[in-house]
Amino acid sequence: MNIFNFFNIQNNSNLNIPKVDLVKKLLNEIITPFMNELGLNNWNKNYIWSSDYNSEGIKHIFYYTYGNKLSGTFQFGNNFNFIPSIDNKIRVIINKDELQLFERNKHWHLSFEKKVEKEFYVSHWNEYFLRKSLKKMLDIEKNNIEKWFVQNNDLYQNIDTAINQINTGGAYDLNSPNQKFILAFLYAKIGKLDIGIKTLEEFYEPRILSNISEKTEFEIMVNKLGEIKNIL
């Protein structure tokens, strides 16, 4: 018996990447029960779990994302039914599965900040490693995921989170959509339209300076801000 197979060490001798159907089966088996506990009862049979929109237009979403064919990781956050996206033809759309204000797993942040040598991923090396590492990551992240959803359940909490991510910077600067874009619409939703427009201007100003065509998009989004019916 090959010693690598005996200990199931990740070596080319035991590389057997699980097929998509098996990955989904294990995700459903391991992830879905916890998502149901959190109220994310909607599974799209692929890699997304979500709640329904609450009374303030907020939906919790959990993503399982592939880093590459051999690994995966978690992202989780909120989608808002009043915050639009723009496609490449400058059409305003609402993507109900888009993570708009979100968090990544803690180890990803530590890796980005060089506090650990290597990021921890869910391994797709073979079925054994997939099952083992998926359970391990969920065990590590459970409290963090639950806490995030509890602390981001209303508009004011989401405003605080967006501001905190902007001030923290670092890995959060990679988030897309940008937090200032999201924050502008959150302000408008609570009736602070002037602050929302100012925040949107802060986001678009450097983009317009580097690409004047961004001005059209900015004007579209200012109009969308004005259309929001606030909750007050």
N, C-alpha and C positions, 0 to 999 in steps of 0.2 A: 504494500500500500504506500502511495506517495505520502510523505510526511506532511506536505502542505494540505492535502485533502484530509488527513487524519485530524489536524488541528483546525481545519477550515480557515487557514490564513489566506488572505487575498493574494493569490498568485495565479499566473496565467493557466496553471494546471487545473484550477477549479473555477475558471471564469465561465459562467453560464448565465448570461443576462436574462432575467425574467421577462417573459412576454407581457405585453400591455394588459391583457386580461387578468393575468396573475397579479400584477401590480395593483390593479383596481380592486381585485378581490381582497388582497391583504389590507389595502387602505380602508375598505369598507369594514372589514373585520376589526381593525385596530383603532381607526380614527373615528368612525361614525358613532359608536357608543358615547364617546366623550363629547362630540359635537352635539349630540342629542341632549346631554346633560346641560349644556350651555344654551340650549334653545335654538341652535343652528340645525334645524330639522330638515332643511332642504338640501339634498345631495343631487348634483347633476349627473351622477353615475360616472363621472370622470374624476376631476381633481379639485372641485369647488364645493364647499358647504356654506350655507347661508341661512340667516333668519329671515323673517318677513320684515318689512319696514315698520318701524314703530310710529307713534303718533307725531313725532318730530321729523319724520322722513329719513330716519337712520336705519341702515341695515348692516348687521355684522356679517363678515365674510372671512372664511378660512381657505387659504390656497395651499395645495401641495404643488411645488414647482420643481421642475427638472433643472439641475445645474448643468448637466450633460447626460449622456446615455448611462453613465455609471453612478449617478448620484442625484439626490433630491433634497429639498429643504422646505421649511414652513414660512409662510407669510400670512399675516392676519390683520384685519382692520375693518374700516367702514366704507360703505358706499352711501351716497346721499341722493335722494330722488329729485333734488332741486339743483344739483351741480352738474352742468353739462361738460361734454368733451367736444373736441372739434376734429373731424377727420381730415384727410389730406386734400380734400376738395373744399375745405373751409365751410363744411356743413355742420351745424350744431346737432349733436346726437346725445342721447342718454344711454350709457352703457351700464346696465344694472348689475353686471358682474365685475365691474372695474373696482379694484382697490384704490381708493382716493386718499384716505388718510390711514396710514398703516404702520405696522411694526414687523421687523424680522426677528429671527431667533437670536437669543443673547450671544451665542457663540459666534455668530456672523459679525456682530458688533465688536466683540473682543478680537477677532481675527483682523478686522479692518483697522482697529486701533493698535495692532501689533502687540497685544497683551497675551496672545497665544500664538504658537508657531504655526498651527494649522487649523483651519476651520473644520468643525465636525459636520459631516453630512450623513444623510441616510444613504446607505450603500446599496447599489443595484448590481453588485458583483455576482451574486447568485441568490436563490430564494432564502437560504439560511441567513445571509448577511442582511438582506432586505428586511426580513421579519425582526431580526435581533436589533438592528440599528434604528428601525422605525419605532419600535417599542421604547428604546432608550431615549430617542429624541423627544418623544411624547412625554415620557416620565420627567425629563429635564424641564420641558417647556410648559407643562400643564398649568402650574400656578401662575406663570407669566401670562399665558393666554387668557385664562379666566379673569385675572386681575385687570388686564387691558380692556376687555369687553365691559366689565363692571364699571370701570372708570371712564368709559367713553360711550355712555348710553344717552346723553342729552347734548344739546347744542353747546352749552357753556363748557361742559367737560371737553368737548372736541376742540373748542377755541383754545382752551388751556393747553391741550396736547399739541396743537399746531404751533402755537407760540413757543412752547418748550422745545420742539424739534428744530424750529428756526434758530433759536438761541443756542442750542447745543451744537448744531452743525455737524461736521465730520461725516459719518456714514449717512446721516439724514439728508445731507445735500444731494445724495444720489436718488432720493425718492422722486418718483414721477407718478402723478402730477406734483408740482412744487407746492409746498405747504402754504405759501403766500397766496397762490391761486385759490386753494381750498378755503383759506381763512377769509378771503374777500367775500365769498358766498355765504359763509357762516355768519359773518357780521351782518350782511344784508338780511339774512333770515331772521335775526333777532331784532331787526328794525334799525340797525345802524348803517344805513346805506352810504352816508358820507364817508365813514371810516372804511367801508367795503370798497368804494371807488378808489380811495387813496391807496389802499393796500394793493388793489389790482394795478394801479399806476406804477407802484414800486416794483411789482413783478415784471410788468411789460416794458418799462422804460429802457433797461439795458438790452432787451431783445429787439426793440424797435431801432435803437442806435446801431445795432449790428446788422439788422435786416428790416428795411423800411416796410416790407410787406406785412410784418407782424402788426402794423398799425390797424390794418383791416380787422384782424382777429381781435385785437384789443377793443375796438369799437363795438364789435358784435357782442363781446362779453360784458361790456358796460351796459348795453341794452338788456342783456339777460339778467344782470343784477337788478335793474330797475323793474323787471317783471315779477320778481320774487315776492310772494305774499308772506309777510313775516308772521311770526307766531304770537305777537303781542296784541 
